[in-house]
Amino acid sequence: MQTLTLSAPLLAASTLTEYPVVPADVAQQMLIDGNKRFVEGKLSTYDVGIGRRLQLSHGQYPFAIVITCSDSRVPPELIFDQALGSIFVVRVAGNVLDAITLGSVEYAVEHLNTKLVVVMGHEKCGAVKAAVDGGHVPPNIGAIAAKIQPAVDFARAGNPVNIYEAATDAHITNMVKVLKDDQVIVTTAGVKTIGAKYHFESGEVLFSY
């Protein structure tokens, strides 16, 4: 079995039985360490050539699941400085969870043995702003805003200085709760669900939700 270290890039084995299941707390530390490298501009050099692609053709072995916004400024693999095939990413505007996105998370938990699930929101989220500002939007965008609306209502009740960021924070918390209420996720041994928020200027991801 491959030895796992926090300082080295994860390398996929040819079969799942040869690949160690990464405990949730270890996986979170790997994301924290990777984000630190990103912030400091000390990015790792990963193999994305034919050798790595052939290796991954045998299967995927992500150590973390990250549900985040489709915003082009929030690419998880770069923000966490991780290799090709290391993170199972679910991206949708506003990092909302519905039956389809939940199914994607359930798949990774059940079939890929991934133990860490992260909901990562970000500053200045356009989907949250749309939900806060209201007004007429096309039906499909309205479906996204409807998922965020409970967080907007909660934030408004607190009369915050910045309603947009308060709503973003509340929405992250709400989406984490959705995951924690999911029976497939909560009944799978060793799974940890946590929220996080990406900050544009610093590049930092704070795990505090």
C-alpha positions as CSV (number, residue, x, y, z in Angstrom):
1,M,0.0,0.0,0.0
2,Q,1.2,3.5,-0.9
3,T,2.5,5.6,2.1
4,L,0.5,8.8,2.5
5,T,2.3,12.0,3.5
6,L,1.0,15.5,3.8
7,S,4.0,17.1,2.1
8,A,4.0,15.0,-1.1
9,P,1.4,15.1,-3.9
10,L,-1.1,12.3,-3.9
11,L,-0.4,9.7,-6.5
12,A,-3.1,7.3,-7.6
13,A,-2.6,3.6,-7.6
14,S,-3.9,1.4,-10.3
15,T,-6.8,0.0,-8.3
16,L,-8.9,1.3,-5.4
17,T,-7.8,-1.6,-3.2
18,E,-4.2,-0.4,-3.5
19,Y,-5.1,3.2,-2.5
20,P,-5.4,4.3,1.1
21,V,-8.7,5.9,2.3
22,V,-7.7,9.3,3.5
23,P,-9.3,10.2,6.9
24,A,-11.3,13.3,6.9
25,D,-9.1,15.3,9.3
26,V,-6.0,14.4,7.3
27,A,-7.8,15.4,4.1
28,Q,-8.7,18.8,5.6
29,Q,-5.1,19.4,6.7
30,M,-4.0,18.6,3.1
31,L,-6.4,21.3,1.8
32,I,-5.2,23.8,4.5
33,D,-1.6,23.1,3.6
34,G,-2.3,23.4,-0.1
35,N,-4.1,26.7,0.4
36,K,-1.2,28.0,2.4
37,R,1.1,27.2,-0.6
38,F,-1.3,29.0,-2.9
39,V,-1.4,32.1,-0.6
40,E,2.3,32.2,-0.4
41,G,2.9,31.6,-4.1
42,K,4.8,28.4,-3.4
43,L,2.8,26.2,-5.7
44,S,3.7,22.5,-6.2
45,T,4.8,21.1,-9.5
46,Y,2.4,18.4,-10.6
47,D,2.5,16.0,-13.4
48,V,-0.3,16.6,-15.8
49,G,1.2,14.7,-18.7
50,I,0.4,11.4,-20.4
51,G,1.8,9.4,-17.5
52,R,-0.5,10.9,-15.0
53,R,-3.5,10.7,-17.3
54,L,-2.8,7.0,-18.0
55,Q,-2.5,6.4,-14.3
56,L,-5.9,8.1,-13.7
57,S,-7.5,6.2,-16.5
58,H,-7.7,3.2,-14.1
59,G,-10.0,5.1,-11.8
60,Q,-10.3,8.2,-9.6
61,Y,-9.2,8.5,-6.0
62,P,-10.1,12.0,-4.7
63,F,-9.3,12.6,-1.0
64,A,-11.8,15.4,-0.7
65,I,-15.2,16.6,-2.2
66,V,-15.5,20.3,-2.7
67,I,-18.9,21.8,-3.5
68,T,-18.3,25.4,-4.7
69,C,-19.6,28.2,-6.9
70,S,-19.2,28.2,-10.7
71,D,-17.5,31.6,-10.4
72,S,-14.4,31.6,-12.7
73,R,-12.3,33.1,-9.9
74,V,-12.8,30.1,-7.6
75,P,-11.1,27.0,-9.0
76,P,-10.6,24.6,-6.1
77,E,-7.7,22.6,-7.7
78,L,-5.7,25.9,-7.9
79,I,-6.9,27.4,-4.6
80,F,-5.9,24.2,-2.7
81,D,-2.9,23.5,-4.9
82,Q,-3.8,19.9,-5.7
83,A,-3.0,17.5,-8.4
84,L,-5.1,16.2,-11.3
85,G,-7.5,13.7,-9.9
86,S,-7.1,14.7,-6.2
87,I,-10.4,16.6,-5.6
88,F,-13.9,15.6,-6.6
89,V,-15.4,19.0,-7.5
90,V,-19.1,19.9,-7.7
91,R,-19.6,23.4,-9.1
92,V,-22.8,25.3,-9.5
93,A,-23.7,29.0,-9.2
94,G,-24.1,29.9,-5.5
95,N,-22.8,26.5,-4.4
96,V,-26.4,25.4,-4.0
97,L,-27.4,21.8,-3.2
98,D,-30.4,20.1,-4.9
99,A,-31.2,16.5,-5.8
100,I,-28.7,16.5,-8.6
101,T,-25.8,18.0,-6.8
102,L,-26.5,15.9,-3.7
103,G,-26.4,12.8,-5.9
104,S,-22.9,13.8,-7.1
105,V,-21.7,14.1,-3.5
106,E,-23.4,10.8,-2.5
107,Y,-21.6,9.1,-5.4
108,A,-18.2,10.2,-4.2
109,V,-18.9,9.3,-0.6
110,E,-20.4,5.9,-1.5
111,H,-18.3,4.7,-4.4
112,L,-15.0,6.6,-4.1
113,N,-14.6,6.3,-0.3
114,T,-14.0,10.1,0.0
115,K,-14.4,11.1,3.7
116,L,-14.2,14.9,3.6
117,V,-17.0,17.0,2.2
118,V,-16.5,20.8,2.0
119,V,-19.0,23.5,1.0
120,M,-16.9,26.4,-0.1
121,G,-18.6,29.8,-0.6
122,H,-16.7,33.0,-1.5
123,E,-16.8,36.7,-1.1
124,K,-18.8,38.9,-3.5
125,C,-20.9,36.0,-4.8
126,G,-23.1,37.1,-7.7
127,A,-25.7,34.4,-7.0
128,V,-26.1,35.6,-3.4
129,K,-26.3,39.3,-4.6
130,A,-29.0,38.3,-7.0
131,A,-31.0,36.7,-4.2
132,V,-30.5,39.7,-1.9
133,D,-31.4,42.3,-4.5
134,G,-34.5,40.4,-5.8
135,G,-36.3,41.5,-8.9
136,H,-37.3,39.6,-12.0
137,V,-34.9,36.9,-13.1
138,P,-35.4,34.0,-15.6
139,P,-36.9,30.8,-14.1
140,N,-33.7,28.8,-13.9
141,I,-31.8,31.6,-12.2
142,G,-34.8,32.0,-9.9
143,A,-34.4,28.4,-8.9
144,I,-30.9,29.1,-7.7
145,A,-32.0,32.3,-5.8
146,A,-34.8,30.3,-4.1
147,K,-32.2,28.0,-2.6
148,I,-30.3,31.0,-1.2
149,Q,-33.4,32.9,0.0
150,P,-33.6,31.3,3.5
151,A,-30.0,32.6,4.1
152,V,-31.0,36.0,2.9
153,D,-34.0,36.1,5.3
154,F,-31.9,34.9,8.2
155,A,-29.2,37.5,7.5
156,R,-31.7,40.4,7.2
157,A,-33.2,39.5,10.6
158,G,-29.7,40.2,12.1
159,N,-29.5,43.7,10.5
160,P,-25.8,43.2,9.5
161,V,-23.4,45.8,8.2
162,N,-22.9,43.9,5.0
163,I,-26.1,42.0,4.0
164,Y,-24.3,40.3,1.1
165,E,-21.6,38.7,3.1
166,A,-23.9,37.9,6.0
167,A,-26.2,36.1,3.6
168,T,-23.2,34.3,2.0
169,D,-22.1,33.0,5.5
170,A,-25.6,31.9,6.4
171,H,-25.9,30.1,3.1
172,I,-22.7,28.2,3.6
173,T,-24.1,27.1,7.0
174,N,-27.4,26.1,5.5
175,M,-25.8,24.0,2.7
176,V,-23.6,22.2,5.3
177,K,-26.8,21.4,7.2
178,V,-28.4,20.0,4.0
179,L,-25.4,17.6,3.7
180,K,-25.6,16.6,7.4
181,D,-29.3,15.7,6.9
182,D,-28.5,13.5,3.9
183,Q,-29.0,9.9,4.9
184,V,-26.4,8.5,2.5
185,I,-23.7,10.9,3.8
186,V,-24.5,10.7,7.5
187,T,-24.7,6.9,7.5
188,T,-21.3,6.4,5.8
189,A,-18.6,5.8,8.4
190,G,-15.9,8.5,8.8
191,V,-17.4,11.2,6.7
192,K,-16.9,14.8,7.9
193,T,-18.8,17.7,6.4
194,I,-17.6,21.3,6.9
195,G,-18.1,24.8,5.4
196,A,-15.4,27.2,4.2
197,K,-15.2,30.6,2.5
198,Y,-12.7,31.8,0.0
199,H,-11.4,35.4,0.2
200,F,-10.3,37.0,-3.1
201,E,-7.6,39.4,-2.1
202,S,-5.7,37.2,0.4
203,G,-6.4,34.0,-1.4
204,E,-7.2,32.4,2.0
205,V,-9.8,29.7,2.6
206,L,-11.2,29.8,6.1
207,F,-12.8,26.7,7.5
208,S,-15.2,28.1,10.1
209,Y,-18.8,27.1,9.2
